[in-house]
Amino acid sequence: MDEQLLKRLDLIEYRQELLFRNDNFSRFIFQNKITRQQEEEIKELLESLAERLENNVLISKNSYETKFYEICPQSKYLYHDAENIIKSLCEDGQYIELFIALYGGDSLKHKDYIDKLIKNNAVI
């Protein structure tokens, strides 16, 4: 079979998988045309950051966002994408502590959302 055709078929199957997952993260991935490879790299990045956070190693929002936009150059000028992808995972119950560490800080933008997470005992 033609390699280009196989790639196209893989893309179609991947996008179908995203639709069937039906969670916030998958909807974000689908809407922003993030590839399977990019999704895997994003998950690796988040796992690395979560591990660093767990080991009390300093992490920064700027470093995360820079790496995210290296993985997803199509989002480079959509400056909220890095923030929104981790928030979508947080809404699905994943990487809550990481989201708070990266976007909680001094910003009032997510204050109510983070307070609600803490109130609902999502964060220990």
N, C-alpha and C positions, 0 to 999 in steps of 0.2 A: 504494500500500500504506500502511497505517496506520503512522505514525512510531513509535509504541510497539512495534508488532510488529517493525519493522525493528531497533529497538534490542535487543529481546529476541533476535532472530535473530543479531545481531552478537555479543551476549554468549555465546550458545550456541556459535557458531563459534570465538570466542576461547578459551573454556574447552576446546574440543576441541583447538585448536592447542597449548594448554599441555600437555595429556595426551600428544600426539604428540612434543613436544620431549623429554620424559622426562629432564630434568636436575634437579638440586637446586633451582635457582632457580625453574624453572617449577612444580615441585611446591609450593614455598613460596607462590608467587603463587596457584596453584589453591586450596590449602588455606585461604588467608587471604582469599579472595574479592576480590583486588585486581583492579581493572578495567584494561582496555587503556590507557586514558588515564593512570591512576596508574602503571602499569608504565613508560610512556614518560617520565613526569615523574621517576620514580625513576632511570631510566637517565641522564637529563639531569643530575640532581643528582650522581650518581656520576661522570659524565664531567667535570663541572665541578670536583669535588673532586680527582679524579685529575690533572687539568691543573694545578690549584693546587699540589698536592704535587710534581708534576714540575718546577714553576717555583720550588720552595722557598718557597712562600707558606704561612704557618701555617694549619693546619686544626684543627678541634676536634671531638671526639666529641659534645659538647653541641650545637654548631651543626648538625652533621649530623642528629642525632636530632630536634632541633626541626623542621628542614625536612622530615624524613621524615614526622613525625606531622602536619604541615600537609598533606602530600600524601595521607596515609592516615589520616584521622581515626578510622576504625574500629579502628585499632591503638593509639590514644592510651593506653589503659590496659593494653596488653600491652607492657610496657616492653622486652621482649627482641626484639620484631619488627624494630626498626631494626638491631639487632646481627645477628639471625639472617638477615636478607635479604642483607646484605653477606657474611656467612660462607657462605651457600649459593652465592653467586657465586664466592667464594674456593675453595670445594670443587670448583667447576667449572673452576678455573684462571684466573679473572678477578679483577681488582682485588685481587690478593694484597698488593701494597705498600700499597694504601689501607687494607685491613683491618688490617695490622700497624700502620700509622700511627695509626689510630683506636682500636684495641683492644689493641695490644701493650703500650705504655707500662709503667706500674708494676703493672698488674693481673696477678695470678697465674692468673686464670681461664683464659686462653688460652695460657699459657706453653708447655705441652707441645705444643699444636697448632702454635704458631708455630715452636717449635724444630724440629719435624718438617718444616715447610715449608722452613725454612732448610737443614736437613740434606739434604733431597732436592733441593737446588739450585733450588727454585722461585723463590727470591728471589736476585737477583744483587747 
